[in-house]
Amino acid sequence: AIAKAAAVKQDGVSIVAVGFGGANEQTMRAIASAPSSDFAFFGASMDEVRQHFASDRLCELAASPKAPPPPPSTPAPPGLPPSPPSPSPAPPSPPACVVKLELVLVLDKSGSVRAEQSSLLAFAREMVSQFRLDATEGARVGVVEFSSDAATLTPLTGSLSDVLTAIDGASAAGGGTSVSDGLELGRAEVNRGARADVPRTILLLTDGVQTVDGNDDTAIAKAAAVKQDGVSIVAVGFGGANEQTMRAIASAPSSDFAFFGASMDEVRQHFASDRLCELAASPKAPPPPPSTPAPPGLPPSPPSPSPAPPSPPACVVKLELVLVLDKSGSVRAEQSSLLAFAREMVSQFRLDATEGARVGVVEFSSDAATLTPLTGSLSDVLTAIDGASAAGGGTSVSDGLELGRAEVNRGARADVPRTILLLTDGVQTVDGNDDTAIAKAAA
């Protein structure tokens, strides 16, 4: 691993080496770019790693190197799977939406959502990542899920990490559809501890009609009560949802505040710009009413956490960044947190194929594979991370670094710094030992 790292650094690529759990701290320092006091970090757990990088530390590290122009694009090294072809340039990711806002996502998790739930949760992450979360000067976000009943995944918080972790913790789709329960708990959460004179918005996402606790008329009546409370509703339907119901639920004008798509792909494309930011920021809602307890029959919200450090603003820098993520068997217990960390890191950057950062993702165990080549699309990167395979196998850090080098160089823009973020919890057990990985990093 050390030998492979040496090869990568000689190629003008910077390495941020992050170890946790069973990783060797000295190996991380040998793999990392200089000074290792900045470019290497070791944490006892993924929670410690995520806390360390909760500020814009990665932005500062990735933007600091002045790397030479990349070499000509080279094929993937022998024995490693070829990278998928580079996609057509995606529309640039919008800049972070900087606005004071109380926003609650109300997400359908009824049985009919099962086939689309992964895409639905990816959409939720994309929407949250468009905002500058900050408990005082930016947006706060809460998340509610519903099927036959509704439950709170997180109350309003200014911590992007907490919101992404809550979305990752959504329960499996199943049950009937009570849109009215989702709206009622969404109203309770968006009002609970809401800041005075800050707009309050609910984003409802559903694929069906109300089948429990009434029918669509019940959902429409509940939405009317929510809107009378000064809360704006962005109503998004797909699949089997009724478009007319979505328009009746949404705030006026429904031409702006309601959207219906045939699939989640169509929904995600529609909101890929900063459309939600524009909608959520536009209402001038009256001050919220006093905080009220959760409605009868619905589970109480968990207590509000202590104010989290504000999420950093989007890092606006030209950069080629490849995440190289350990998926060996020893990662299994921490893989969910590891992937949440990957999403948090990507969401700190302003992705743009021309003027901002491009990100690629590689995973490795005994071998390495590309989840996505460099792209300027935040949606594509988050989808790739969601598609990571289950942890298992040995640990070949050198294979991960070698494929990471191939990806960060493939089609890299001239005079743009190239950085690899390596995240591993163990020592090299396949294709050599830690010395192999360090040599690869330096070569």
N, C-alpha and C positions, 0 to 999 in steps of 0.2 A: 504493500500500500504506500509506503514512504517513497519507494523508487518510482512508482507510477506518478505520485504527486510531483516529484521533481521534474518529470518529463512534461507535465502539464504546465508548470510554472515557467519552464524554459521556453515554452511556446507563447509566453506573454499573457497567459490567463491567470487572473487572480483567484485564489481559493479561500473561501471562508469555511473553516472546518469546525463543525459543531458535533460534540459527542455527549452522550448521556448514558446512564446506567452502567453497562459493562465495558464501555469504550475506555481506551487508555489515554489519559490526558496528555502524556508526553508525545504519543503518536499524533494526536490532534495538533499539537504545536508544531511538530515536524512537517505535517502535511500542509498546514496553513501558510499563506503568504506572510511576508514580514511587514511590520513587526507582529509576531505571533500573539503578543499581548492584546492586540486589536483584532486580528483576523482568526483567532482560535477561541473557542469557548467550550467549557465542559460543565454540564449540570448533572446533578444526581438523578433528576427525572425530567420528563418532558414539560411538566408544569414549571420547573425552574428555567428551562430553556425558553419557554414562551414568555415568561415574565421578563427575562433578560432582553428579549428582542421586541418587547411591546412598544418601545419608543421607536424612533426612526434610525436606530443603530445600523440596520442593514443598508439603508439608503446612504448613510454617510460612508460606510465601508465600500459599497459597490461603486459609488461615484468618485472615490478618491484616486484609484489607480489611473494613470495615464498610459494605457497599454499601447504597444505598437499596432499598426494595422494587422488584421488577421492574415494568415497564410491563405493561399487558394483553397477553395473547398475540397475536402478529401473524402473518399468513400469511407464507410464505416469500417473499423478494423476487422481483420479476419476472425471468424468465429462468433462475431456479435451480430444480432439481427439488424438488417438495414433499416434506416430511418424511413418512416412514411414520407411521401412526397410533401414538400412544403405547400401549405394551402395558399389560395389566392389571398392577397392582402385583405385583412378584415377591417371594417370601419374602426377608427381609433376608439379606445375606451374613453368615456367622458371623464372630465376632471372630477375630483371629489366635490360633491354638492355641499357648499358651506352655508348652512341655514339653521336657525333655531327652529326645532321641530320636535313634537312628540309623535312618533310613528309606531303603530302596532300592526304587524302582519298577522292576518287571520287565515290560516292554511287548512284546506280540506284534507282530511286523511281517511275519508270513507273508503269502503271496499272498492268502489269503481275507480279510485285513483291509483290502485296498486301498480299498474303497468307504467304509469307516468310519475310515480312518486319521486324517483331519483332526479328526474328533470325538474319537477316542481321544487324540490329542495335546493337544487342548483340555482334555479331562478331566484329563490329567496336570498341565497348568499350573494348573488349578483346585485340585487336591489340594495341590500344593506351596504355592500361595498362601494356603492356610488356616493354614499354620504360621509361627511366628516363627522364622526361620532365624538361627542364631547359633552360631559354632564352639565356644563355651564354655558358655553358659547356656541355649541353645535347641536346636532340631532341626538336624540335618545331613541332607542328602538326596543320594543317588546315583541314577543312572539306567542301566539295562541294557536293551538291546533284543535280541530273538531271533527267528529263523526256523528255518532248518536248523541254524544255529550261533548263538552269543550273542556280544555285544560290549558294552563299556562306553562309554556316552556321557559320563558324568562320574562320578568316584569321590565319596565322601562329601564334602560341602562345606557351609559355613555361609553361602554367598553365593547369594541368590535369583537375582541376575543370571546367575551361572554356570549354575545349574540350568535356567533358562528358555532360555538360549542353547543348552544341550545338547539340550533337547527340540526346539528349532527345528532343530537339526542332525540329527535322526533321518533315517535313510535310507529310501528309498521301499520300500513293502511289496513282498514277493516271497519265494518259496521255500517250503519245508515248515515244519513246526511241531515243534520240539524243546523242549517245556516243561521237560524235565529239564535241558537245557543252560542255559536261562534261570535256573532255580532254583539250579543249581550256581554260576554266575557271580554271581548275586545274593547267595548266601551268602558267597562270597569277598569281595565288595565291602562287605557290611554288617559283616564282621569286620575288614576291613583298617583298622588304626588306630582301631578303635572305642574309645570312652571307657569306662573301668571303671564298672560299676554303672549303665550307661545302657541302657534297653531297646532291643532291635534288632528291627526289623520289615521284612518284605518285603511289598509290595503287588504281587500278580501280576494281570495283566490279559490275558486271552486270549479269542479267539472260536472256538477249535477244539480238536480232539482231537490227541493226539501222533501224528505221522505219520513222524517221523524218529528214529532211535536207540531204537526200541522202540514202545511204545504207552502208553495212559493208565496202565497198571499201573506202567510205568517212571517216569512222572511222579509217581505217588503214592508210590512207594518213595523217590524222591529227596526229596520233600517231608517224608517221615518222618525222613530223615537230617538235614535242615535243622532240623526242630523239635526233634530230640534234641540239637541243638547250642545250644538255648536261644533260637532265633530264632522269632518269631511270624510267621505267614503270614496275610495277608488275601487270599483267593482270589476274584477277580471274573471271571465268565464272561458272555459274551453271544453272540448269534447261534447258531453251530453248536457251541459248547462243551457239554460234558456236565455237567449240574447235579450229578449224583452224584459225578463226579470232582472238581468244585470243592469239594464238602463234604469229600471224603476228603483233599484237599490242605490245606485250611484248618486253622488252629488250633482247639482246642475252646474254647467250644462253637461248632460250625459254624453254628448258627442266627444267631450274631453275626458270625463271621469269614468266612463265605462268602456271596456274593450272585450271583444269576444274573438277567440282564435280557434281554429279547428283542432289545434294540437298545442302542447307546451312549446314546441319549437317555434311556432308562429307567435306565441305570447312572448317568448324570450327575445325574438328578433324585434318585435314591436317596441319593447322597453330597453333595447340595447343602447339607445341614446340616453340623454339625461331627462327623459320624459317624466319619470316619476318625481324627480327633483322639482321640475317646473310645476307639476300639479300640487305636490305636497306643500310647496312654499307659497302658492298663490292665495289660499284662503286667509282672511284676517279674522280668525275665530275669536269669539269673546273669551274672557278668562274662564278657566275650567271651574266647575262647581267644587265644593269641598269633597275631599276624598270620602268614598263610600265603601262599605264592605262588599265583597263579592255577592252576586245575586243568589237567592236561595236555590239549593239543588246543584250548584256548581262548586267545584273544588276551590278552596281559598287560594289566593296567590301566595307564592313563597315570599318571605320578607324581602324588602328591597335591600340589595347588597350595599356595602359601603361604597361611596363614590370611587369609581375606578379611574386610573390615570387616563386622560383623554387620548383617543386614538390619534396617531400622528397624521398630519396632512399628507395628501398624495405626494410621493417623491417624484418630482419632475426632472428627469435626467435621461440622457441618451445612454443606453446600456443594453448589452446582450447578457442575459442572466439565465443560467441553467441550474435548476434544483436537482440534486442527485440524492435520492431518498432510499435509505435502507429498508428492505422489506424481508429480511432474513427471519428465520423462525423465532429468534429471541426478541423481536420487535412486537410480536403478536399482541401482548397485553397493552402496549402503548401505541399501536398503529393508528387508532382513531385520533388520539391527541397529536401524533406526528403529522397526520394529514390535515388536521385543523391548523397546525402551525404553518404548514405549507400554504394553505389558503390565506392565512393572516399576512404572511410575508409578501405574497403576490399582490394582495389588496393594498399594500402600502405604496405601490408604484402606479404612476400614470402610464398605462400601456398605450402605445401608439407606434405603428410600424415605421413611421418616418421620424418623428420628433421626440419620441419618448422611449420607454423601455420595451424590449421584447423578451419574452420568457419561454423557456422550454423546460420539460420535466423528464427525468430519467429515473427509473427504479432499478434496484439491484438486490440480488441475494447471491446464489452461486454464479449466476450470469446477470447480464444487464439488458434492459429493454427501454425503448423510448416510448413515453406516454404521449408527448407532443413535441414536435420540433419548435424552434423559436417562432413566436407569433406575437402580434400586437393586440390580440383579442383576449380580454379578461375572461369572457365567457368560455372560450376554447380552453384556456388554461385550467379554470375551475372544473370544467367538465372532465378534462384529462385527469386531474387529481381525484375526482370522484370515481374514475375508472381504474384506479390502482388495484392491482391484484392482491389477494389475501397473503399475509405474511407466511413465509415458509422457506426452508432451505438454509444453505450455509451463507457465509459472508465473504464476498470478493469485492472489497473496496476498490481495488485496482481496476476491475472491470467497470465499475460505476464511473470512476474518474476517466477512464479511456473513452467510454461512450459519451460522457459529459463533454470531454474535450472535442470529440467529433461534432457534437450538436452545437456547441457554442461557436465553433468555427464555420459551420455549414451555412453559407450565405450571409455571414456576418457583415455588417456595414463597416466601411473603411473608417479608421480613426475613432471608432466607438469602443470604449472599454468592454472587456469580456470577463465575466465572473462566474465561477461555480460556487454554489452553496452546497456543501456536503453535510448530510445529517445521518449519523450512524450511532448505534448503541453497542457496538462490539468490536472485537479485534478481527483481523483478516484470518479466515479459516480455510479458504479455498484459493488455489492459484498462488500459493506462497504464504507469506506472513505480513505483519505490519511493515517490515522493511520494504517489501515489494510495493505496497501502496504509497509509502513515502517517496520512493524512487520515482514512481509514476507521476506523482504530483510535481516533482522538481524537473523532470525531463522536458 
